[in-house]
Amino acid sequence: MPRCFLIAAMTLCGHIGPSPFSSPEDRQHLETWRDQTDASLMGAGTLRDADPEMRGSHGVLRENRIRAFVSASGRIPLEKRRIFLHGPPPLFFTPSHVAKSLALTLGQRGGVHPVPSLQDKSLDLKAVLAVLKTQGTASLLLEGGGGLNYQALKQGIVDELLLTLCPKILGSSNAVPLVHGPCGLKETGPWHLLDYRIGNSGEVFLHYTRTADG
């Protein structure tokens, strides 16, 4: 399976939103990891709420780099989304019962791959990885929201964590946690600290890998 890197910038209180708070240095950190991986995967909620393109360093969109989304509902916004205007067409992973209608809606703007749903109605992310492997993906950057991060950890597909700890504290009632799901996760580690560095704005860049016992 492709090696999966979960990347996120979070506050001191463990939140990743609702509004951007990281520095340009962290943005370059994200883009550098895009340069070093074969594909990025986001949840469709990120596409509905924002306008991601998944560009690498210097604004480059590599023609052979996959940009992919998972969507349990198949609700994909088409208007005013740059993902459809620049670079290779994105891929969408969705349940079998909505894949056909989504493919008709997208047309040539993106590829659709049906994947099984699990008992809790979440998408089988191991099946997503299997499809990406057939597309030539050896390394995947998981740029999820809290829900996708939760499922990735729960399903055991995350090999390494790339966490930027930002010197901010959010007091918002709608703050989005790094991991957000219907119930607690069992221990997904232990995780071993491979590297860290302190950025110019006081951010701490942390790199963990799952240990052999994880």
TIGUVEX-384760 format. One line per field, with one value per residue: residue number from 1; residue in three letters; z, y, x of N, C-alpha, C in turn. Coordinates in pm, 1 decimal. Each point is the difference from the previous one (the first is absolute). Last residue first. Layout:
// TIGUVEX-384760
n <- (NUM | ...) $
res <- (Ala | ...) $
n.w <- (Z | ...) $
n.v <- (Y | ...) $
n.u <- (X | ...) $
ca.w <- (Z | ...) $
ca.v <- (Y | ...) $
ca.u <- (X | ...) $
c.w <- (Z | ...) $
c.v <- (Y | ...) $
c.u <- (X | ...) $
//
This chain:
// TIGUVEX-384760
n <- (214 | 213 | 212 | 211 | 210 | 209 | 208 | 207 | 206 | 205 | 204 | 203 | 202 | 201 | 200 | 199 | 198 | 197 | 196 | 195 | 194 | 193 | 192 | 191 | 190 | 189 | 188 | 187 | 186 | 185 | 184 | 183 | 182 | 181 | 180 | 179 | 178 | 177 | 176 | 175 | 174 | 173 | 172 | 171 | 170 | 169 | 168 | 167 | 166 | 165 | 164 | 163 | 162 | 161 | 160 | 159 | 158 | 157 | 156 | 155 | 154 | 153 | 152 | 151 | 150 | 149 | 148 | 147 | 146 | 145 | 144 | 143 | 142 | 141 | 140 | 139 | 138 | 137 | 136 | 135 | 134 | 133 | 132 | 131 | 130 | 129 | 128 | 127 | 126 | 125 | 124 | 123 | 122 | 121 | 120 | 119 | 118 | 117 | 116 | 115 | 114 | 113 | 112 | 111 | 110 | 109 | 108 | 107 | 106 | 105 | 104 | 103 | 102 | 101 | 100 | 99 | 98 | 97 | 96 | 95 | 94 | 93 | 92 | 91 | 90 | 89 | 88 | 87 | 86 | 85 | 84 | 83 | 82 | 81 | 80 | 79 | 78 | 77 | 76 | 75 | 74 | 73 | 72 | 71 | 70 | 69 | 68 | 67 | 66 | 65 | 64 | 63 | 62 | 61 | 60 | 59 | 58 | 57 | 56 | 55 | 54 | 53 | 52 | 51 | 50 | 49 | 48 | 47 | 46 | 45 | 44 | 43 | 42 | 41 | 40 | 39 | 38 | 37 | 36 | 35 | 34 | 33 | 32 | 31 | 30 | 29 | 28 | 27 | 26 | 25 | 24 | 23 | 22 | 21 | 20 | 19 | 18 | 17 | 16 | 15 | 14 | 13 | 12 | 11 | 10 | 9 | 8 | 7 | 6 | 5 | 4 | 3 | 2 | 1) $
res <- (Gly | Asp | Ala | Thr | Arg | Thr | Tyr | His | Leu | Phe | Val | Glu | Gly | Ser | Asn | Gly | Ile | Arg | Tyr | Asp | Leu | Leu | His | Trp | Pro | Gly | Thr | Glu | Lys | Leu | Gly | Cys | Pro | Gly | His | Val | Leu | Pro | Val | Ala | Asn | Ser | Ser | Gly | Leu | Ile | Lys | Pro | Cys | Leu | Thr | Leu | Leu | Leu | Glu | Asp | Val | Ile | Gly | Gln | Lys | Leu | Ala | Gln | Tyr | Asn | Leu | Gly | Gly | Gly | Gly | Glu | Leu | Leu | Leu | Ser | Ala | Thr | Gly | Gln | Thr | Lys | Leu | Val | Ala | Leu | Val | Ala | Lys | Leu | Asp | Leu | Ser | Lys | Asp | Gln | Leu | Ser | Pro | Val | Pro | His | Val | Gly | Gly | Arg | Gln | Gly | Leu | Thr | Leu | Ala | Leu | Ser | Lys | Ala | Val | His | Ser | Pro | Thr | Phe | Phe | Leu | Pro | Pro | Pro | Gly | His | Leu | Phe | Ile | Arg | Arg | Lys | Glu | Leu | Pro | Ile | Arg | Gly | Ser | Ala | Ser | Val | Phe | Ala | Arg | Ile | Arg | Asn | Glu | Arg | Leu | Val | Gly | His | Ser | Gly | Arg | Met | Glu | Pro | Asp | Ala | Asp | Arg | Leu | Thr | Gly | Ala | Gly | Met | Leu | Ser | Ala | Asp | Thr | Gln | Asp | Arg | Trp | Thr | Glu | Leu | His | Gln | Arg | Asp | Glu | Pro | Ser | Ser | Phe | Pro | Ser | Pro | Gly | Ile | His | Gly | Cys | Leu | Thr | Met | Ala | Ala | Ile | Leu | Phe | Cys | Arg | Pro | Met) $
n.w <- (1697.8 | 155.3 | -226.7 | -62.4 | -238.0 | -81.7 | -34.4 | 42.0 | 54.7 | 81.0 | 221.4 | 51.5 | 24.5 | -344.6 | -279.7 | 62.5 | 179.5 | -2.7 | -3.7 | -65.4 | 63.1 | 364.0 | 101.0 | 191.1 | 137.4 | -37.7 | -14.6 | 382.3 | 22.7 | -54.4 | 62.8 | -192.8 | -370.0 | -267.8 | -155.2 | 68.0 | 5.6 | 146.2 | -22.0 | 165.4 | 138.7 | 373.5 | 130.0 | 142.7 | -99.0 | -38.5 | -169.3 | -206.4 | -282.2 | -219.7 | -378.1 | -212.5 | -258.7 | 21.5 | -198.2 | -148.6 | -96.7 | -69.6 | 303.4 | 152.4 | 280.2 | -118.7 | -360.5 | 72.4 | 203.4 | -261.8 | -272.2 | 201.0 | 94.3 | -431.1 | -371.5 | -314.6 | -115.2 | -357.9 | -216.5 | -332.4 | -342.7 | -497.3 | -458.8 | -143.1 | 241.9 | 463.8 | 174.0 | 123.1 | 425.6 | 370.8 | 120.4 | 262.2 | 457.4 | 244.4 | 34.0 | 166.9 | 319.1 | 266.3 | 350.4 | -102.3 | -434.0 | -550.1 | -520.7 | -489.6 | -539.4 | -328.8 | -407.1 | -247.7 | -270.2 | -307.8 | -389.9 | 143.0 | 391.7 | 139.2 | -54.8 | 316.3 | 409.6 | 31.1 | 66.0 | 438.5 | 418.7 | 220.9 | 155.6 | 321.1 | -0.6 | -146.9 | -401.8 | -272.2 | -363.7 | -424.3 | -157.7 | -46.5 | 65.7 | 20.3 | 349.0 | 461.0 | 182.7 | 81.7 | -84.6 | -124.3 | 78.8 | 460.9 | 246.3 | 283.2 | 118.8 | 432.7 | 263.3 | -125.5 | -76.5 | -334.3 | -270.0 | -373.2 | -209.5 | -355.9 | -407.8 | -206.0 | 326.1 | 188.3 | 281.9 | 261.8 | 312.7 | 287.0 | 14.7 | -20.4 | 43.9 | 25.5 | 275.7 | 264.1 | 401.8 | 242.5 | -224.6 | -42.3 | 383.1 | 104.0 | -185.3 | 144.6 | -113.5 | -180.9 | -368.7 | -241.6 | -96.0 | 306.5 | 134.8 | -74.3 | 315.6 | 401.2 | 18.4 | 83.5 | 450.1 | 236.5 | -81.1 | 246.4 | 429.7 | 45.1 | -0.4 | 408.4 | 297.3 | 90.6 | -249.3 | 105.0 | 280.3 | 232.5 | 107.6 | 557.7 | 473.6 | 329.0 | -124.3 | -526.2 | -517.9 | -535.2 | -328.2 | -308.0 | -82.7 | -324.8 | -212.4 | -396.7 | -329.2 | -99.1) $
n.v <- (-21.6 | -118.3 | 121.0 | 527.8 | 488.4 | 516.6 | 582.9 | 556.9 | 581.3 | 564.0 | 499.3 | 578.0 | 477.8 | 296.2 | -149.8 | -539.0 | -505.2 | -568.6 | -592.9 | -594.7 | -472.2 | -255.0 | -371.4 | -269.6 | -429.2 | -60.1 | 133.7 | -68.8 | 47.4 | 331.2 | 249.0 | 185.6 | 199.8 | 326.2 | 312.4 | 239.9 | 389.4 | 383.2 | 467.2 | 431.0 | 309.9 | 287.9 | 334.1 | 184.8 | -105.2 | 79.9 | -29.8 | -63.7 | -473.5 | -487.5 | -413.7 | -521.0 | -496.5 | -578.7 | -548.7 | -417.6 | -137.3 | -238.4 | -202.3 | 106.0 | 367.5 | 409.0 | 236.0 | 221.4 | 428.7 | 371.1 | 194.3 | 312.3 | 447.0 | 208.6 | -73.1 | -167.1 | -382.9 | -242.5 | -428.7 | -367.1 | -313.4 | -35.5 | -97.1 | -196.6 | -373.8 | 73.6 | 212.0 | -259.9 | -192.1 | 274.1 | 51.6 | -330.5 | 28.5 | 273.6 | -13.7 | 280.6 | 80.5 | -157.1 | -351.7 | -437.0 | 46.0 | 75.0 | 2.4 | 195.3 | 243.3 | 416.0 | 419.0 | 488.5 | 501.0 | 351.1 | -133.7 | -129.2 | 73.3 | -182.8 | -465.2 | -283.7 | -57.5 | -320.4 | -450.2 | -143.7 | -114.8 | -427.1 | -211.9 | 295.4 | 313.8 | 327.8 | 293.8 | 332.5 | 401.1 | 250.6 | 292.9 | 502.3 | 439.1 | 116.8 | -225.7 | 95.6 | 427.0 | 191.7 | 217.8 | -286.9 | -456.6 | -347.4 | -454.5 | -446.5 | -478.1 | -265.8 | -134.3 | 123.7 | 147.1 | 134.3 | 171.3 | 82.4 | -135.5 | 45.1 | 66.0 | 433.0 | 421.8 | 509.1 | 466.9 | 416.2 | 72.2 | -425.1 | -305.4 | -88.7 | -66.1 | 219.6 | 221.8 | 277.5 | -30.1 | -222.6 | -414.9 | -310.3 | -240.1 | -373.9 | -432.9 | -245.2 | -152.5 | -135.1 | -40.5 | -188.2 | -143.5 | 215.4 | 346.3 | 464.0 | 162.9 | 156.5 | 445.8 | 324.8 | 93.3 | 292.8 | 457.2 | 229.9 | 138.1 | 410.8 | 394.1 | -18.8 | -130.5 | -30.3 | -43.1 | -156.2 | -254.2 | -352.6 | -349.1 | -162.1 | -86.2 | 316.7 | 289.3 | 40.2 | -176.8 | -229.6 | -445.3 | -511.3 | -557.9 | -430.0 | -529.4 | -392.7 | -404.9 | -521.1) $
n.u <- (268.6 | 454.4 | 406.4 | 1.9 | -109.8 | 125.2 | 71.2 | 138.4 | -86.6 | 86.1 | -146.4 | -27.1 | 95.1 | 177.8 | 364.2 | 58.6 | 165.7 | 30.6 | 72.1 | -51.2 | -99.5 | -346.4 | -398.9 | -476.7 | -374.3 | -453.6 | -465.7 | -427.4 | -516.0 | -412.4 | -499.8 | -460.5 | -231.6 | 350.1 | 468.3 | 530.2 | 250.5 | -340.9 | -301.7 | -344.0 | -374.2 | -84.0 | 423.7 | 444.8 | 564.4 | 561.9 | 563.3 | 482.3 | 101.7 | 188.5 | 3.7 | 96.9 | -6.5 | 40.1 | -41.6 | -185.9 | -553.4 | -428.0 | -381.9 | -476.4 | -121.0 | 203.3 | -180.2 | -413.5 | 5.1 | 120.3 | -325.6 | -288.5 | 159.1 | 204.2 | 386.9 | 393.0 | 407.9 | 354.0 | 311.0 | 320.5 | 83.5 | -293.9 | -189.3 | -431.3 | -173.0 | -25.4 | -381.5 | -372.8 | 1.4 | -104.3 | -449.7 | -192.7 | 55.5 | -296.0 | -548.6 | -444.7 | -437.9 | -373.7 | -2.1 | 159.2 | 293.7 | 81.9 | 238.5 | 123.0 | 60.3 | 153.1 | 79.6 | 219.2 | -21.9 | -138.8 | -290.4 | -478.8 | -323.4 | -420.6 | -66.2 | 199.2 | -220.5 | -341.2 | 130.6 | 138.8 | -248.4 | -61.8 | 417.0 | 317.6 | 431.5 | 462.8 | 292.5 | 408.2 | 205.1 | 260.0 | 422.8 | 173.5 | -278.0 | -468.4 | -273.1 | 86.8 | -145.1 | -507.7 | -454.1 | -404.9 | -144.2 | -98.2 | -194.7 | -211.2 | -61.4 | 33.2 | 383.8 | 525.0 | 571.7 | 450.2 | 506.8 | 440.2 | 526.2 | 436.8 | 275.2 | 70.8 | 131.9 | 8.0 | 193.9 | 145.7 | 371.8 | 40.7 | -414.4 | -559.9 | -515.7 | -459.6 | -477.4 | -375.6 | -424.8 | -354.0 | -118.8 | 352.6 | 117.1 | -261.5 | 83.5 | 460.0 | 512.7 | 542.0 | 462.7 | 499.7 | 454.2 | 431.3 | 316.4 | -138.9 | -305.5 | 165.0 | 136.6 | -330.8 | -121.6 | 274.5 | -47.0 | -320.0 | 118.3 | 211.2 | -265.5 | -336.7 | -468.0 | -482.4 | -548.5 | -502.6 | -318.0 | 253.4 | 304.2 | 128.1 | 184.0 | 220.8 | 357.0 | -47.0 | 77.2 | 83.1 | 146.2 | 43.2 | 132.6 | 158.4 | 104.9 | 159.9 | -169.1 | -55.2) $
ca.w <- (-26.6 | 88.8 | -36.7 | 39.2 | 82.5 | -74.7 | 71.9 | -93.7 | 60.5 | -104.3 | 17.7 | -27.2 | 123.2 | 63.0 | 27.8 | -109.8 | 41.2 | -10.8 | 27.8 | -18.6 | -90.7 | -54.3 | 29.5 | -107.5 | 34.3 | 1.2 | -135.9 | -21.0 | 81.7 | -68.6 | 19.2 | 127.2 | 86.8 | -33.6 | 37.7 | -23.4 | -90.8 | 56.7 | -53.5 | -31.4 | -118.9 | 26.1 | -75.4 | 97.5 | -51.7 | 73.8 | 2.5 | 128.8 | -15.9 | 119.9 | 32.0 | 73.6 | -22.5 | 33.2 | 59.9 | 34.7 | 17.1 | -123.2 | 8.6 | -93.5 | 43.4 | 119.5 | -39.6 | -68.3 | 91.8 | 89.5 | -77.5 | -26.8 | 118.3 | 112.3 | 38.0 | 39.1 | 44.7 | 99.9 | 0.9 | 121.6 | 103.6 | 124.2 | 13.2 | -76.1 | -141.6 | -31.1 | -22.8 | -131.5 | -99.7 | -17.8 | -68.8 | -140.4 | -51.8 | -45.8 | 28.2 | -114.2 | -49.3 | -119.4 | 51.2 | 76.8 | 116.9 | 127.1 | 97.3 | 102.3 | 109.3 | 34.7 | 114.5 | -2.5 | 102.7 | 98.9 | -19.0 | -138.3 | -22.5 | 35.0 | -100.7 | -124.6 | 12.4 | -15.7 | -137.0 | -92.9 | -49.9 | -35.8 | -129.1 | 3.3 | 53.4 | 52.1 | 107.7 | 17.2 | 128.5 | 61.9 | -41.3 | 32.8 | -19.1 | -102.4 | -132.0 | -18.7 | -83.0 | 70.8 | 63.8 | -39.9 | -128.3 | -64.6 | -41.9 | -21.6 | -141.7 | -53.2 | 26.1 | 26.4 | 38.2 | 105.3 | 19.0 | 99.0 | 15.4 | 141.7 | 37.2 | -85.7 | -79.8 | -1.5 | -107.3 | -69.2 | -109.9 | 12.2 | 66.0 | -71.9 | 36.1 | -126.1 | -5.4 | -142.7 | -43.5 | 85.7 | 12.3 | -131.4 | -21.2 | 78.5 | -86.3 | 6.1 | 87.4 | 20.3 | 117.7 | -3.5 | -131.1 | -2.3 | 32.6 | -97.7 | -125.3 | 12.2 | -15.0 | -143.0 | -66.3 | 52.7 | -78.1 | -135.0 | 3.2 | 14.3 | -133.0 | -61.4 | -10.1 | 102.4 | -7.1 | -93.6 | -133.8 | -63.7 | -133.4 | -104.3 | -81.6 | 58.4 | 125.8 | 108.7 | 106.5 | 90.3 | 52.2 | 25.3 | 40.6 | 88.9 | 23.6 | 133.6 | 7.3 | 0.0) $
ca.v <- (72.1 | -48.5 | -138.3 | -98.4 | -106.4 | -121.9 | -126.9 | -112.1 | -131.0 | -97.9 | -117.9 | -129.2 | -71.0 | 62.3 | 140.4 | 95.4 | 116.9 | 126.3 | 121.3 | 127.6 | -8.9 | 129.2 | 32.7 | 73.4 | 124.7 | 2.1 | -30.2 | 47.8 | -75.1 | -96.6 | 5.0 | -60.1 | -24.8 | -116.6 | 20.1 | -127.7 | -76.1 | -71.5 | -135.9 | -41.5 | -85.5 | -116.6 | -7.7 | -6.1 | 38.6 | -69.2 | 64.5 | 67.1 | 145.2 | 54.4 | 131.4 | 93.7 | 124.5 | 122.4 | 107.9 | -46.3 | 107.1 | 18.9 | -42.3 | -111.5 | -113.5 | -58.7 | -51.2 | -127.8 | -100.2 | -39.5 | -88.5 | -125.6 | -84.6 | 66.2 | -12.2 | 139.0 | 10.2 | 105.4 | 78.1 | 81.4 | -68.5 | 72.2 | 33.2 | 122.8 | -36.6 | -78.1 | 94.3 | 60.7 | -103.4 | -15.4 | 120.4 | -18.9 | -96.7 | 71.6 | -88.2 | -65.0 | 73.8 | 78.0 | 130.1 | -17.2 | -85.6 | 67.2 | -50.9 | -80.5 | -51.8 | -139.2 | -51.6 | -143.4 | -80.5 | 84.4 | -5.4 | -10.6 | 52.3 | 141.9 | 73.9 | -3.9 | 96.6 | 134.3 | 20.1 | 19.5 | 138.0 | 40.3 | -51.5 | -131.1 | 12.7 | -131.7 | -0.8 | -126.6 | -68.8 | -17.1 | -121.9 | -126.3 | -6.5 | 93.1 | -44.0 | -137.2 | 0.0 | -82.1 | 83.0 | 139.7 | 12.2 | 129.8 | 65.5 | 142.7 | 33.0 | 46.1 | -100.7 | 57.9 | -102.2 | 32.1 | -86.9 | 75.9 | -22.0 | -11.3 | -141.0 | -68.9 | -104.2 | -116.5 | -99.0 | -6.1 | 97.4 | 117.7 | -18.2 | 36.2 | -93.9 | -44.3 | -53.4 | -9.3 | 79.0 | 116.6 | 78.8 | 58.2 | 104.3 | 115.8 | 89.2 | -26.0 | 85.7 | -43.2 | 58.0 | 32.6 | -26.7 | -110.9 | -124.7 | -28.2 | -33.9 | -139.0 | -85.1 | -10.1 | -81.4 | -135.5 | -55.9 | -21.8 | -127.3 | -106.3 | -33.3 | 101.4 | -33.3 | 70.7 | -22.6 | 91.1 | 10.3 | 101.0 | 26.6 | 25.0 | -117.6 | -72.0 | -59.3 | 93.3 | 6.7 | 106.8 | 95.8 | 132.3 | 90.7 | 106.6 | 109.1 | 50.6 | 125.0 | 119.7) $
ca.u <- (-122.9 | -105.5 | -32.6 | 100.7 | -58.8 | -27.9 | -10.2 | -6.6 | 18.4 | -28.1 | 84.2 | -63.5 | -31.0 | -117.0 | 29.1 | -5.6 | -76.8 | 72.3 | -76.4 | 68.4 | 113.6 | 39.5 | 139.5 | 65.2 | 70.0 | 146.2 | 45.8 | 136.8 | 93.3 | 84.7 | 144.0 | 40.3 | -115.3 | -80.1 | -139.8 | -66.9 | 86.8 | 113.8 | 6.1 | 136.6 | -1.6 | -84.3 | -124.7 | -108.2 | -130.9 | -105.7 | -131.0 | -16.3 | -0.5 | -61.9 | 52.9 | -83.7 | 72.8 | -71.7 | 77.9 | 134.2 | 99.3 | 76.4 | 139.5 | 19.6 | -81.7 | 62.0 | 131.0 | -17.0 | -54.6 | 108.7 | 86.6 | -70.3 | -5.6 | -62.3 | -139.4 | -25.5 | -139.0 | -10.3 | -123.5 | -7.1 | 77.7 | 25.7 | 141.1 | 24.9 | -6.0 | 120.0 | 109.4 | -19.9 | 24.0 | 144.3 | 47.5 | -37.5 | 97.4 | 118.7 | 112.8 | 62.8 | 116.4 | -32.7 | -43.0 | -122.7 | 14.6 | -24.2 | -97.3 | 67.2 | -83.7 | 28.5 | -76.1 | -23.6 | 64.6 | 68.3 | 145.0 | 42.3 | 134.7 | 5.2 | -77.4 | 76.1 | 108.5 | -56.9 | -46.1 | 111.6 | -3.5 | -136.1 | -46.1 | -66.5 | -135.2 | -34.4 | -97.9 | -70.1 | 5.8 | -131.2 | -68.9 | 63.1 | 144.3 | 47.0 | -45.8 | 48.6 | 121.0 | 97.6 | 101.8 | 16.3 | 69.1 | -25.9 | 122.9 | -30.4 | 8.5 | -128.4 | -102.7 | -131.9 | -97.3 | -95.8 | -116.8 | -76.8 | -144.5 | -36.8 | -12.9 | -95.8 | 63.0 | -89.3 | 5.2 | -127.9 | 0.1 | 84.8 | 127.5 | 121.6 | 106.5 | 59.7 | 135.9 | 29.3 | 114.5 | 21.1 | -122.9 | -28.2 | 100.0 | -41.0 | -77.4 | -142.2 | -79.9 | -138.6 | -64.4 | -141.8 | -60.0 | -95.5 | 67.9 | 105.3 | -67.9 | -43.2 | 117.4 | 29.2 | -102.0 | 18.5 | 110.3 | -51.6 | -71.9 | 100.0 | 53.0 | 84.7 | 141.8 | 76.6 | 144.9 | 65.5 | -58.2 | -83.9 | 53.0 | -98.9 | -29.5 | -113.9 | 43.6 | 24.7 | -99.5 | 42.5 | -97.2 | 57.2 | -108.3 | 44.6 | -94.8 | 30.2 | 75.7 | -83.7) $
c.w <- (-96.7 | -29.9 | 85.3 | -38.2 | 32.3 | 95.5 | -98.8 | 79.6 | -104.2 | 52.1 | -103.3 | 23.1 | -19.8 | 128.8 | 70.1 | 45.3 | -110.7 | 38.9 | -26.3 | 47.4 | -4.3 | -84.5 | -67.5 | 44.5 | -120.5 | 52.9 | -9.5 | -136.4 | -31.6 | 102.3 | -79.1 | 8.4 | 135.4 | 102.8 | -46.4 | 51.6 | -39.6 | -106.6 | 59.4 | -36.6 | -42.7 | -118.9 | 31.0 | -65.4 | 111.2 | -51.7 | 85.6 | 5.4 | 134.6 | -3.3 | 118.4 | 24.0 | 59.4 | -21.2 | 21.1 | 71.8 | 47.1 | 15.6 | -124.9 | -11.2 | -88.0 | 47.1 | 117.7 | -40.1 | -67.5 | 95.5 | 83.7 | -76.5 | -23.9 | 116.4 | 93.5 | 47.9 | 56.6 | 34.1 | 113.1 | -11.0 | 132.7 | 98.6 | 126.3 | 12.2 | -90.9 | -147.0 | -33.5 | -32.3 | -141.3 | -107.7 | -27.3 | -83.5 | -146.1 | -47.6 | -56.3 | 43.9 | -116.8 | -45.4 | -112.3 | 53.9 | 78.4 | 112.8 | 120.0 | 101.9 | 95.7 | 113.0 | 20.1 | 126.9 | -15.5 | 108.8 | 105.3 | -9.9 | -148.0 | -33.5 | 26.0 | -110.3 | -127.4 | 12.5 | -20.3 | -141.3 | -108.0 | -46.4 | -40.2 | -135.7 | 2.4 | 75.8 | 36.9 | 120.1 | -1.5 | 132.3 | 68.8 | -45.9 | 40.0 | -33.7 | -114.4 | -138.3 | -25.7 | -90.3 | 87.6 | 81.6 | -36.9 | -127.0 | -66.7 | -27.4 | -30.7 | -150.9 | -65.4 | 19.7 | 33.9 | 32.3 | 119.1 | 15.0 | 109.3 | 13.3 | 146.2 | 42.2 | -76.6 | -90.0 | 23.0 | -109.0 | -84.0 | -125.8 | 8.8 | 84.5 | -80.2 | 22.3 | -141.3 | -18.6 | -150.4 | -50.1 | 76.7 | 4.4 | -134.0 | -14.2 | 74.9 | -87.2 | 8.7 | 101.8 | 6.2 | 129.4 | -12.1 | -136.0 | -2.2 | 17.2 | -108.2 | -119.5 | 11.6 | -25.7 | -146.9 | -67.0 | 44.0 | -88.8 | -136.4 | 4.2 | 5.7 | -144.7 | -81.5 | -9.9 | 105.9 | -0.3 | -98.0 | 104.6 | -76.5 | -131.7 | -108.9 | -91.5 | 67.6 | 122.4 | 106.9 | 105.2 | 81.9 | 47.7 | 38.5 | 31.6 | 105.9 | 20.1 | 144.8 | 0.0) $
c.v <- (-70.4 | 62.7 | -55.0 | -139.5 | -102.8 | -101.7 | -114.9 | -130.1 | -109.5 | -137.8 | -103.3 | -112.4 | -129.2 | -70.5 | 71.7 | 143.3 | 103.5 | 112.7 | 120.6 | 112.1 | 129.3 | -15.4 | 131.7 | 41.3 | 60.2 | -132.1 | -3.0 | -42.7 | 49.9 | -81.9 | -107.3 | 3.7 | -59.5 | -24.2 | -119.4 | 12.5 | -132.1 | -73.6 | -72.4 | -148.1 | -40.5 | -94.2 | -127.9 | -15.9 | -11.8 | 53.4 | -84.8 | 83.3 | 68.3 | 151.5 | 54.7 | 130.4 | 111.7 | 119.1 | 122.5 | 107.0 | -59.2 | 101.1 | 19.8 | -42.0 | -122.2 | -122.6 | -66.0 | -60.4 | -136.7 | -110.0 | -45.9 | -99.1 | -134.3 | -97.7 | 108.7 | 12.6 | 140.0 | 18.4 | 102.1 | 95.6 | 74.3 | -87.6 | 74.2 | 45.7 | 120.0 | -40.2 | -72.6 | 95.9 | 55.2 | -103.0 | -10.8 | 119.9 | -32.3 | -93.8 | 63.9 | -82.0 | -76.4 | 91.3 | 99.2 | 132.5 | -3.1 | -101.0 | 93.5 | -46.1 | -83.9 | -43.7 | -147.1 | -45.8 | -146.3 | -79.5 | 77.3 | -15.8 | 1.1 | 60.9 | 150.3 | 76.5 | 4.5 | 106.9 | 141.7 | 31.9 | 24.6 | 145.3 | 56.2 | -40.1 | -137.5 | 11.7 | -144.7 | 10.3 | -132.7 | -76.3 | -13.9 | -120.4 | -136.9 | -15.9 | 84.1 | -53.0 | -140.1 | -19.0 | -81.8 | 67.7 | 144.0 | 13.2 | 133.2 | 74.6 | 143.4 | 20.1 | 38.1 | -111.9 | 69.8 | -124.0 | 45.1 | -70.0 | 89.6 | -4.6 | -17.6 | -145.7 | -79.2 | -105.6 | -109.7 | -104.3 | -7.8 | 85.3 | 130.0 | -27.6 | 25.7 | -104.1 | -37.2 | -54.5 | -17.8 | 94.3 | 130.0 | 85.5 | 68.7 | 115.8 | 122.4 | 99.0 | -53.7 | 92.2 | -48.5 | 69.2 | 46.0 | -9.2 | -122.2 | -140.6 | -33.2 | -43.2 | -146.6 | -88.0 | -20.3 | -96.7 | -142.4 | -61.3 | -31.2 | -137.3 | -109.3 | -35.8 | 106.7 | -28.3 | 81.9 | -26.0 | 91.4 | 62.2 | 104.4 | 36.7 | 17.6 | -112.1 | -78.8 | -73.4 | 100.7 | 15.4 | 105.7 | 95.5 | 133.0 | 89.8 | 96.0 | 128.7 | 40.2 | 125.4) $
c.u <- (-91.3 | -134.3 | -112.0 | -47.1 | 107.9 | -60.4 | -17.8 | 6.6 | -18.1 | 40.2 | -43.1 | 101.0 | -75.9 | -40.3 | -114.6 | 23.9 | 8.2 | -93.4 | 88.6 | -90.8 | 80.7 | 126.3 | 37.1 | 140.3 | 71.0 | 54.2 | 151.8 | 50.6 | 140.7 | 76.1 | 72.3 | 152.2 | 37.3 | -108.2 | -82.8 | -142.1 | -63.9 | 81.1 | 121.1 | 2.8 | 140.4 | -6.0 | -76.9 | -135.6 | -104.9 | -133.1 | -94.2 | -127.9 | -26.7 | 13.5 | -77.5 | 75.1 | -85.1 | 92.7 | -89.2 | 82.0 | 132.3 | 113.9 | 82.4 | 146.2 | 24.1 | -76.5 | 71.3 | 134.3 | -9.1 | -44.9 | 118.9 | 84.8 | -65.7 | -4.1 | -48.9 | -143.9 | -21.9 | -147.5 | 4.6 | -117.4 | -5.0 | 76.1 | 37.2 | 145.5 | 25.1 | 1.9 | 130.1 | 114.3 | -17.0 | 31.9 | 149.7 | 43.0 | -30.5 | 109.8 | 126.9 | 120.3 | 61.4 | 113.4 | -31.0 | -53.9 | -130.9 | 13.9 | -15.3 | -103.2 | 82.6 | -93.3 | 32.1 | -68.2 | -32.9 | 69.5 | 77.7 | 150.2 | 39.1 | 135.4 | 6.5 | -72.5 | 83.1 | 108.0 | -53.7 | -48.1 | 105.2 | -9.8 | -135.1 | -56.1 | -66.7 | -131.4 | -32.6 | -94.3 | -74.9 | 10.8 | -135.8 | -80.1 | 52.0 | 147.8 | 57.4 | -37.6 | 54.1 | 121.2 | 94.6 | 109.2 | 31.9 | 83.8 | -34.4 | 130.5 | -33.9 | 2.6 | -132.0 | -100.9 | -131.2 | -81.9 | -84.2 | -134.0 | -56.4 | -152.1 | -39.0 | -21.9 | -104.5 | 63.8 | -104.4 | -9.4 | -127.6 | -4.7 | 77.0 | 123.7 | 127.3 | 109.3 | 43.4 | 141.4 | 20.0 | 109.3 | 23.4 | -126.4 | -23.0 | 96.4 | -50.6 | -74.9 | -141.7 | -65.7 | -143.5 | -40.9 | -144.9 | -68.2 | -91.9 | 55.8 | 101.7 | -83.5 | -36.8 | 122.7 | 34.3 | -98.1 | 30.6 | 108.0 | -58.9 | -66.5 | 105.7 | 35.4 | 73.6 | 149.5 | 74.1 | 149.5 | 72.3 | -90.3 | -81.9 | 67.2 | -103.0 | -50.2 | -112.3 | 52.9 | 42.7 | -108.5 | 72.0 | -108.2 | 63.9 | -120.0 | 53.4 | -79.5 | 26.8 | 87.7) $
//
